[in-house]
Amino acid sequence: MTKSSIIKPFERKIPFTIDGKPFTTDDPSQRASALLRLAGLDPAIFDLGELVGKEHPQPKRYDDDEMVEVTKEARFVSIRQKAPVA
């Protein structure tokens, strides 16, 4: 048995939230639609946003097929695409 076959690759889980719920991933680059599905949300109804900034965070909206870089402690939110008007 060679030394390289004994060494396991280091798995690093990245913690982040979607709508305040905690998630982790070992893949830092994912499509926005995949992150929505991970949170149990339908990408046909919701868009993914990321809260950017500390004092007055603003959501940065991603298209469903856009690649998102998930960083440690990233804060994502779901954004409803359309809401019925009363």
Protein Blocks (a to p, Z undefined) as FASTA:
>chain_A
ZZklmpccddddddddeehiacddfbfbdcfklmmmmnopafklpccdddedjklccddd
ddfklccdddehiacddddfbdcdZZ
